Every structure is written in C-alpha cells, then in structure tokens.
C-alpha cells in the first residue's frame, strides 16, 4: 500500500534527531485486535466506514501463533525498558467474537511472557451484546476489566445497529446490567459514548449515569479537515461540540457530590491545574500506545484509519520486528515530542499546553498531513476556556472566603 508523503516527513525527523529534542518513550499500552470483525454495523465506525478499509484484507481473528509472538514482544519490551506497569487492551472489531477460550489464551500468553514484577492490567473494549454470565465468569477468573460502548438512551443509540439494521440498545443494556451484578461489578471499567449533537447532552449524560459507571468517556466523532465531523462547519465562531460538552461539564461539575468521573473533562481539569492528562486526545505528554492487528502488523493508533488509507501502517510486524523498531517510526516520534510537533498556530495558542492541538488524527489535512490544528480547534478553545474560567472563579472564591 502506498502511503502519501506528507508531514511528518523524513526531513522533519532528521531535524528532530539533530536537535536531540526527542528521547524514545517506551510503549506502556498495547492494543490487541483479537478479532477484526464485529457483530454490529455502527454507521460512524472508523474501522469499517471511514477512509481505511484494510480490515477486508486481514484475518478475521488473531491466530495462536500471532498471539504468542505478540506476547513475547510485549514481554521483551517490558524487560528492555524495565517497565513497572503495562496495560493491555483487548480490542476489535468485537473482541468477544474471539470467544472465551481465545481471550483466555491471549491473557495467559501475555502473563507468561511478561517479567515478574510488572503490574499487568487487562481491559476489554466491547459493544456488550455478547456478554453472558458464562463470559463474565471467565473474565472474572482472568481479571479482565470491561468497557462498554453506549451512546445514551434508545434514541441516542440509533447509529449502533447490526448488519440487518436492527437496533442494539436492548442487548447492550442487558450486557451492562449483567456487568453491574455484585459478582461482576469490580470488572466494570467505564462506559464509552460517542457524542452526537442531536442527542441532548444532559439527558445523554444522565442516561449513562443511571448505570452507575465508575467512569464515563465522551468521544468526539472522528473527522478531519477534509472530512469534517457532523455539524463541524468552517465557521470558527461555531462551537457545537464545545456547547454540548459545556452543558455536560456544568451538570457534572456542579453536582453536590462526584457521581462519576468523566475522563476527557477530568483530564482537562488536571492539565489546567498543572497536572498530567489521562487521555491521548489532549495535552502534550508523550503517547505510549501501540496497536497489533489480527495479522501481527504493528500499527500506530488505529483511529488514524479515519484519515487516509494506510495511515496507521508502520511496515512492521511482531514476527520480524520489535516494538523498539516502532518507537523510531516518524509517526511515533511526532506523537512523543510534544510542542515540537505542533504547527505555528498551535504553538502560539493560549491553551496550547492543555489542548496540545487535540487528537492526532483530527489534525489531518491532505497535503500538510498532521501539521495542523485540530478540526475541533474552535470547540476545544471554547471548552478549555470555559472550564478554566469556572475553576478559576471557584478557586478565587475559596481563597477570598472569610475565615
């Protein structure tokens, strides 16, 4: 597959090396595509519905040999960099299509290959429709946390249908309710919600909150400057996604007690207060995530599939290459050098250190590649400014309050 030559370029890489502004930051999160197919057909899916359709040419599931070689490479990387903790995400497609035995094999292989003393955590990202008590019993034995995708109430979940067009809401809710049972509750990681501007923000949040998730993660729909997300117009004064998230923030932040965490908003708060972010989508911290697809290919973050065909490809695989080889790939470097990977507009921005130009895939424009602000630039600026103003006011009131 021919990948367009655009930023990050070889000349940029050479300048980074010459200036010695980058030191490799080892991977600490490994996303394994256990199964490349899915039992749902969500119309916004970046894997099946956007620019890159390479899933058609890959094996449906990860073979035993690929799983075991991936495990060896993870263990090798952990040992080489003396990692204290490694996070494994079992992903797809729909990872539960690999079956309980396939999941157990992957978990056991990685545990066996990873050096003693490494804190290994496993999490599965699933649509929840295939969760049964039998599956959850196995995940409980394996100590695999579970995250489920749900976009709100029945109407809000309208984009998440099966291949026949049937809605998935009831099946997903059954999966969530099983996960909420006392026996399995400790496996409940979070709910993942893709923002839809047509869904009322506070109602959507409160629907998710009704399931008592430990954490909620709101995702901006994937889009680029060439293929903008729904409702994101060229008008810089329009901030529909900021408006949506501000409504959620005000409801969440203004609650008399913390009802749950919201990863995206928590990260903004941490960054505004001088701390560290928790997500890839904002901030300037080195990105330490790598993907292994069903064929063993080592890839960049897979949401790059929303940009152009072949975007996540590195040309590397677990059979012939190490994860250290992937650390030297230009796309990895560009996601680890922080401010040095930002365009001039972002370099000069007042919210630069919090925004960090937004999520890497959302910066893409044909020709200039990823050396652009986020397609969500006006939304991110407005949202960050709102949160900063709200927190600054509260801190000022707290300091000035009479003793």
Secondary structure, 3 states (H helix, E strand, C coil): CCCCCCCCCHHHHHHHHHHCCCCCCCCCEEEEECECCCCCCCCCCCCCCCCCCHHHHCCCECCHHHHHHHHHHHHHHHHHCCCCEEEEEEECCCHHHHHHHHHHHHHHHHHHHCCCCCEEEEEEEECCCCCCHHHHHHHHHHCEEEEEECCCCCCCCCCCECCCCCECHHHHHHHHHHHHCCCCHHHEEEEEEECCCCCCHHHHHHHHHCCCCCEEEEECCCCCCCCCCCCCCCCCCCCHHHHHHHHHHHHHHCCCCCCCEEHHHHHHHHHHCCCCCCCCCCCCCCCCEEEECCCCEEECCHHHHHCCCCCCEEEEECCCCCHHHHHCCHHHHHCCCHHHHCCHHHHCCCCHHHHCCCCHHHHCECCCECCCCCCCHHHHHHHHHHHHHHHHHHHHHHHHCCC
